[in-house]
Amino acid sequence: MFKLSLPEKTIFIIVSVLYIITALIGFFQLFPKGKKYNKLLLPILSLAITLEAVLMIFRAISIKSLPLTGLFESLIVLTLVFGLLYLFLNIFIQQVWFSSIMIWIISVLFIIAGIFAQPASEPLKIAATPWALVHGISMIFGIVSIILAAACSFLYLHGCKKLKSKEVIKVMGRVPNIEKLEKMIMFGIKAGLVFITIGIIGGLGLVATTGNSIISWLLDPKVISIIIAWILLASVLIMNYLLTLRGNTKAFLTLAIFTFVVFAVVGVTFLGVTKHNFSSY
C-alpha cells in the first residue's frame, strides 16, 4: 500500500474507513438496538465500492496496464466484484445475519489487500494477453463463488445448530431459511467449479505460450492449493449426484474448499512460498 501514489493512498484510506464502519454496522445490527443503523449500510457500502472502482482507474493509469497485474490489484477487484454481488443479492435476501457475514468478508478482504499485498509498480505486457485475461478474470469469479458458498455454509451450520438446540427464535427472520442456503451453497460450488476450471485452463495456456515449465507451474504451492480446491469442488458435485450428500456434509466440505482458496490467495504470499505472479512469466 505504501507504494501507491498520494491520490491512491487517500482513496485506499477512505475506503478502509468506510469498510470498517460497515463492519461495525454489521455487528451492531445483530442486536435489537442496532437495527436503527441498518439504513446507513447500503449507502456507505455503495460509496466504498464506487471509490474502489475509482482506485482501480488510478491504478490502471499509474501502471499503464490492466489492473490485474499484482495481488493487490486482484484483491481489490475481488472485493469490488463481491461487493457488487452482495448489493444484487440484498434485493432478494435481507436477513441481518446474511448481510453481516457478507459485509465482514468484504471488509476483511480489502484490509488484507493493504496489509499483505504489494501494488504493481510497472506495466506487464503479459497481463494484457488473452490467456492472462481469461486466467485472471475466471479465477476472480471462481473465488467469489466459493466465498459466497462458504458464507452460506457458515450460516447453514449456524441455523442448523440453533434449530437442534430449539432456539428457533434466534434465527427466524435473521438467517435465510435452510433450503435457500443449501441451494446457494450448491450454486456457489457449481459456479466455482466452472470458473476455476476455465482459470486453470487459462493458466496452462499462459504458461505454454510463454515457454515456461508447466511442471514448475503445477508444483507452485498456490497452484497446488487451487487444484486441491478444484478437486474438492468436483468431488462434492459428483458425490452429491451419486449419493445425495447431507446439507451438513456439503457445508463442511465447502468450508474446507474455502480454506484452501484462502491459503492460495493470501497464505502462500504471507509465507513467501510462491512465485505465481505475472512478473515470473
N, C-alpha and C positions, 0 to 999 in steps of 0.2 A: 504493500500500500504506500510505503514511503517513496517509491519510485514514480508515483503519479505526479502530474502537473498540479499546480495550485488550484485551478478550477475543478479538476478531477478529485483532488483531496477534499475540497469543500463539499462537493456533491456527495462523495462517499460518506463523510462525517454526518451530513444532514440525513441521508438515507438510513445510516446506522441508528441515529437518534429516533427516527420515525419508526423503525422496526422494533427498537427497544420499547417504545411507547405502545405499539400494537401488541407486543408480547405481554406487557403488563396488563393491558386491557383484556387480553385473552385469559389472563389469570383471574383478574377481579370479576369478570363476567360469570365465572363459575359460582359465585356467591350471590345470594339474593340482592344485597345492597349494591353490587357491582353492575347490575343489569343496565343502570342508567348511563353507563359509559359505552354500551354496545353500539349506540348510534354513531359514535365517533370512529369506529373501527374501519369501516369501508372507505370513508373519505381519506383517512390517514394512509391506509394501505394503498389506495389508488394513487395518491400523491407520491408515495415511495416508489411504486412501480414505474410511474411516469419519469421520475428522476433517474431511476436505474436505466431506462431507455436513453435518456439524455447522456448519462455517463458512458454508455456503450458507443454513442455517436462520437463523443470526445475521444474515447479510446481508439476508434477506427481512424479518426483524423490524426491522432498522435502517432500511431504506429503505421499509418498509411496502408492498412490491411484490414481484412475482415476480422472483427474482434472475437475470434475463437482460437487465437494463436496460443495463449497460455492458460494455465489452470485458473488464474484469477478471472480472466475474461469468461472462461467456460462456466465457472461457478456463478458469476453474475447473471449470465444468460440463463443458467439453470433456475436460479431464484426468480428471474423475470418470467419464465415460462410457467413455473409452478404457481407463482402469484396470479397470473392470468387465469390459470386453470381453477384456482380457488375462487376467484371472482365469478367465473362462469358457474361453478358448482353451487356457489352460495345462492344462486337463483332458485335452486331446487332443494338444497339441503341447508337448513338454517339452525339446526340444533347447536347449542353452545359448545358442547364438547368437541364436535367436529371442527367448528370454527377455531377453537383454541389450539387444537393439535396442529392444524394446517398453518396457523399463524406462527406458532413456535418453530415449526420446521423451517419456514421461510426465513425467519429471523436468525436462527442458528446457522443456516447455510450462508447467509450474507456475512455474518460476523466471521465465520470460518474463512471465507474468501479473503478477508482483510488480515487475518492472523497468520494463516498457513501458506497462502498462495502469493507468488510474486507476479506482478503485472509484466506483460511482454514489453520489451524495450526497443524492438526493431521489427520491421516487416519481414515476414517469411513467405516467399512466393508459394511454397508447398502448401500453405494453409488455404490458398485460394483455388487449388486444383479440385476437379470434380470428386476424386476419391476421398480427399480430405474433407470436403463439404459433406459428402454422404456419411462418412465416418463420424464427424463431429456432431452434426445435427441429429443423426439417428441415435447416437449414444445419449445425447441430452434428453430426447423424448423418451428413450427407454428407461433412463434413470428416473425421470419424472413419474413415469408409470409405476415403477417399482416403489418409489417413495409413497405415492398415493395408496398403493396396495398395502404397504406397511402401516401407514396411518390408520387405514380401515381395519387392519388386523389387530392393532392395539385396541381400538375401540370395540371390536368384536369380542375380544377376550375380556375386556373390562365389563362389557354388557353381560356376557355370559356369567361372569363371576358374581355380579350383583343379582342376577336372576336366580342363580343357585342358592345364594345366601338370603333369598327372599327380601331383597332390598330394591324391589322394582321401582319404587317411588323415586329412588335416587338417579335412575336412568331414563325414566319415562319422560319423553319430550325434550330430553337433554342430549340423548345419543340416538343416531339413526337406528331404525329397527334392524334386528339381526339379519333378516332376509336381504335387506338392501345392502348392508355392509358386506355380506357374503358375495353378492353379485358384483359389488365394486372391487372386491379383492380379486375375483376371477377376471374381471375386465382389466385390472392393472397387470395381472400376470400375463394374460394373452397379449396385451399391447406391449408389455415389456419384452416378451419373447420375440415378437415381430421386429421391434425397433433394435433390440440388442443384436439379433441375427443380421440385420442389414448393416449395423455398425461394425460387427466383426468382419463381414464380407468387405466393407469399405476399407477397414484397416488392412486386411490382407492385400486388397488391390493397391493400396497406397504403398505398402512395403514392396510389393512386386514391381511396381513402376519406378521406384527409386533405387532399385538394385540392392536393397538391404537384405540381411538374412532373415527369412521367415522364421527359422528355428529360434534365433535370438529374440525376435519379437514375441513369439509364443511363450518363451520362457521368462519374460519380464513379469515380476510379481503383480503388477497392475493388470496385465492381460490374463494371467492365470486366475486372478480373483474374479474377473468378469466372466471368463469361461466357466468357472465353477458356478457362478450365479446363473449363467445361461443353461447349464446342465440341470440345475435345480428347477428353473422355470419350466423347462421341457418335461422334467420328471413329474412335477406337480400336475401338469395338464394331462400327461399320459396316465398317471395313477388315478386321477380324478375320473377320467373317461372309463378306465377299466374297473376300478374298484369303488368309485363314488366316495372320495375322501370325506371324512367328517370336517365340519367347519373349523373346529379347534386345530386339527392337524394342518389344514391349509393355512391357517393364521400363523402357527408356529413356524412352518416352512417358509412362509413369506418373510417373516422377521429374520430368519436365517439368511435368506437371499439378500435382504436389506443390509445385513451385517457385512457380507462380502462386498456389496456395492460401496458402502461407506469406506471400507478398507481400501478398495481400489481407487476411490476418488480422493480421499484425504490421508488415510493411514500410510500408504506407501510413500507419499510425498513427505509426510512428517518424519518417517523413519529414514528417508533418503535412500530407498532401495529400488527405485525405478528410474529408467532412462526413457520412459514413454512420453515423449513430447515432440512437437513438430520440428524443433531445432535439431533433433537427432536424425532426421531423415535427410 
